[in-house]
Amino acid sequence: MEKIRIQKLLADAGYCSRRKAEEFISKGLVFVNGRKASIGDKATIKDNITVSGEHIALKARKAKLYIMLNKPRGYVTTASDELGRKCVMDLLEDVEERVYPIGRLDRNSEGLLLFTNDGDFANMIMHPSRHVSKTYRVTVPSSVTEDQLTSLCAGVKLDDGSVTQPATVDVEINTRERSVMRITIHEGKNRQIRRMCEAVGLEVARLRRTSIGPVKLGMLKPGTWRELKKEEIRALREASSKRS
């Protein structure tokens, strides 16, 4: 029987993306037939693979799924939470196949979140080299100055010393009490939009992701999901192939 790289087996099983599988392997969490796996190791679907002690069923998958969810505030982007917080997977209980999120939104953020059981597709969208755009509607409880806008567009130094890539910022509302911006970025640092705003002295009151690449959230109601249309999947593939 043909041997396949372990990260691909895990991705094909719908457990996680290849990138995440490599992370698990590097951390020593993956075992094959009782032996700790290393990056580059291969196995077959008949081998016993575990991740953190959990047996992974390596079997032929059903049709690949591509889903969009309008994540409400108050949900964490994990399968389960040791603190008992609400998880996004609770909103997908009626999805028959096991899927996992492509990227994440923090607990207090809302909006477009994609899910799939296609590891290659997930990696294609998330990989930093692909520069797939993400657009957010950002509300702050103050006015926004020209200097702050210039900094956000040019790139700002974050709290860890890293500098963000240039962003596109359009101001929709700008008053003394409240401002609304539409910010588009092409990278995915942890809590990036909030940290960018903090770096220029702005406090985020509300953060909603409205699009990933060419796919828009549209009128999907909070807490509900739908499968991506074929043309949306194709458009995402095309967007991810246009590297900067």
C-alpha positions in Angstrom: 0.0 0.0 0.0 1.3 3.5 -0.9 2.8 5.5 1.9 1.8 9.1 2.2 3.3 12.0 4.2 1.6 12.1 7.6 0.6 15.7 7.4 -1.3 14.9 4.2 -3.0 11.9 5.8 -4.2 14.1 8.6 -5.4 16.8 6.2 -7.1 14.2 4.0 -8.9 12.8 7.1 -10.3 16.3 7.7 -8.5 16.5 11.1 -6.6 19.7 10.4 -4.6 21.5 7.6 -1.2 20.2 6.5 0.4 23.3 8.1 -1.2 22.6 11.4 -0.3 18.9 11.1 3.3 19.8 10.7 3.1 21.9 13.8 1.7 18.9 15.8 4.4 16.7 14.4 7.1 19.2 15.4 5.7 19.4 18.9 6.0 15.6 19.2 2.2 15.1 19.5 1.9 12.7 16.6 2.6 9.0 16.9 2.4 6.3 14.2 1.9 2.7 15.5 3.2 3.9 18.9 6.3 5.7 17.6 6.8 9.4 17.6 6.6 10.8 14.1 9.0 13.3 12.5 8.6 15.8 9.7 8.9 13.9 6.4 7.7 10.5 7.8 5.2 8.6 5.8 2.4 6.1 6.6 -0.6 4.4 5.1 -4.3 4.6 5.9 -4.0 1.2 7.7 -1.5 2.6 10.2 -2.5 3.7 13.7 -2.0 7.5 13.9 -2.7 9.4 17.1 -2.5 13.1 17.8 -2.3 14.0 21.5 -3.5 10.5 22.2 -6.6 10.8 20.0 -6.8 8.1 17.3 -7.4 9.5 13.9 -9.6 7.5 11.6 -7.8 7.4 8.2 -10.5 6.5 5.8 -11.8 7.6 2.4 -13.6 10.9 2.8 -16.9 11.8 1.4 -17.3 14.9 -0.8 -15.1 17.8 0.1 -16.9 20.6 1.9 -16.4 24.4 1.7 -18.5 26.4 4.2 -18.9 30.0 5.2 -20.1 31.0 8.7 -21.1 34.4 10.0 -19.4 34.1 13.4 -21.1 36.0 16.2 -19.2 37.7 18.9 -18.6 35.6 22.0 -17.5 32.4 20.2 -13.9 31.2 20.2 -12.5 29.6 17.0 -11.7 26.2 18.4 -13.4 22.8 18.5 -13.7 22.8 22.3 -12.7 25.1 25.1 -11.4 24.2 28.5 -12.9 27.3 30.0 -16.4 26.3 28.8 -16.7 29.2 26.4 -18.9 28.9 23.3 -17.1 27.4 20.3 -17.7 28.0 16.6 -18.1 24.3 16.0 -21.2 24.4 18.1 -22.8 26.3 15.2 -21.9 23.6 12.8 -23.4 20.6 14.6 -25.6 19.7 11.6 -22.6 19.4 9.3 -22.2 15.7 8.7 -18.5 15.8 7.8 -15.8 17.0 10.1 -14.5 20.4 9.0 -12.1 22.8 10.6 -11.7 26.6 10.3 -9.5 28.3 7.8 -7.8 30.8 10.0 -9.5 32.3 12.9 -11.4 35.3 14.4 -10.8 36.2 18.1 -13.7 35.8 20.6 -14.8 39.4 20.4 -14.6 39.6 16.6 -17.4 38.6 14.2 -18.1 38.0 10.6 -16.8 35.8 7.8 -15.1 32.5 8.8 -14.4 29.7 6.3 -14.4 26.0 7.1 -13.4 22.9 5.0 -12.2 19.3 5.2 -9.9 19.9 2.2 -6.4 20.4 3.7 -4.8 21.5 0.5 -7.4 24.2 0.0 -7.0 25.4 3.6 -3.3 25.7 3.3 -3.6 27.5 0.0 -5.8 30.2 1.6 -3.8 30.6 4.8 -0.2 30.4 3.6 1.5 33.8 4.0 3.0 33.6 0.5 -0.4 33.6 -1.1 -1.4 37.1 0.2 -5.1 36.4 0.1 -6.8 39.7 1.1 -9.1 40.0 4.1 -11.4 43.0 4.6 -12.8 44.2 8.0 -15.3 46.8 9.0 -13.8 48.5 12.1 -15.6 50.8 14.5 -13.8 53.0 17.0 -15.3 55.3 19.6 -13.4 58.4 18.5 -12.4 60.3 15.4 -9.6 59.2 13.2 -6.8 61.6 12.2 -5.0 61.8 8.9 -1.7 60.8 10.6 -3.4 57.7 12.0 -4.8 56.8 8.6 -1.4 57.3 7.0 0.3 55.1 9.5 -2.3 52.3 9.1 -1.9 52.4 5.3 1.9 52.5 5.3 2.4 49.8 7.9 2.8 50.0 11.7 5.1 48.5 14.2 3.3 46.1 16.5 3.8 45.3 20.1 6.1 42.4 19.3 8.4 44.5 17.1 7.1 43.2 13.7 5.9 45.7 11.1 2.7 45.2 9.1 2.6 45.2 5.4 0.8 48.2 3.7 -3.0 48.1 4.1 -5.9 49.8 2.3 -8.1 51.9 4.6 -11.3 53.6 3.6 -13.1 55.8 6.0 -16.9 55.4 5.9 -17.8 57.5 9.0 -15.6 59.9 10.9 -17.1 61.9 13.8 -15.9 62.9 17.2 -17.9 60.2 18.9 -17.6 57.3 16.3 -15.6 56.4 13.2 -16.0 53.4 10.9 -13.2 52.2 8.6 -12.9 49.5 6.0 -9.5 48.0 6.3 -8.0 45.4 3.9 -4.9 43.5 4.7 -3.0 40.7 2.9 -1.5 38.9 5.8 -2.8 37.2 8.9 -0.9 38.1 12.1 -2.6 37.2 15.4 -5.3 39.8 16.2 -3.7 42.0 13.6 -6.4 44.6 13.0 -6.8 45.3 16.8 -3.1 45.5 17.3 -2.7 47.8 14.3 -5.3 50.2 15.7 -3.8 50.0 19.2 -0.4 50.9 17.7 -1.8 54.2 16.4 -3.8 55.0 19.5 -7.2 53.7 18.4 -9.5 51.4 20.5 -11.6 48.9 18.5 -15.2 48.8 19.7 -16.4 46.4 17.0 -14.6 44.3 14.4 -16.4 42.4 11.6 -14.7 40.6 8.8 -16.7 41.1 5.6 -14.7 39.3 2.9 -11.8 36.9 2.3 -10.4 37.4 -1.2 -13.3 37.7 -3.6 -15.8 35.9 -1.2 -18.1 38.3 0.6 -20.2 37.7 3.8 -23.2 39.3 2.2 -26.6 38.9 4.0 -25.8 35.7 5.8 -27.3 36.0 9.3 -25.1 35.8 12.4 -24.7 32.3 13.7 -25.8 30.7 10.4 -23.7 29.0 7.7 -24.0 27.9 4.0 -21.8 26.0 1.6 -19.7 28.0 -0.8 -20.8 28.2 -4.4 -18.7 26.6 -7.0 -17.8 30.0 -8.5 -16.7 31.2 -5.0 -14.4 28.2 -4.5 -13.0 28.8 -8.0 -12.5 32.5 -7.3 -10.6 31.8 -4.0 -8.3 29.3 -5.8 -7.6 32.0 -8.5 -7.0 34.6 -5.8 -4.6 32.4 -4.0 -2.6 31.7 -7.1 -1.8 35.4 -7.7 1.2 35.8 -5.5 2.7 39.2 -4.9 
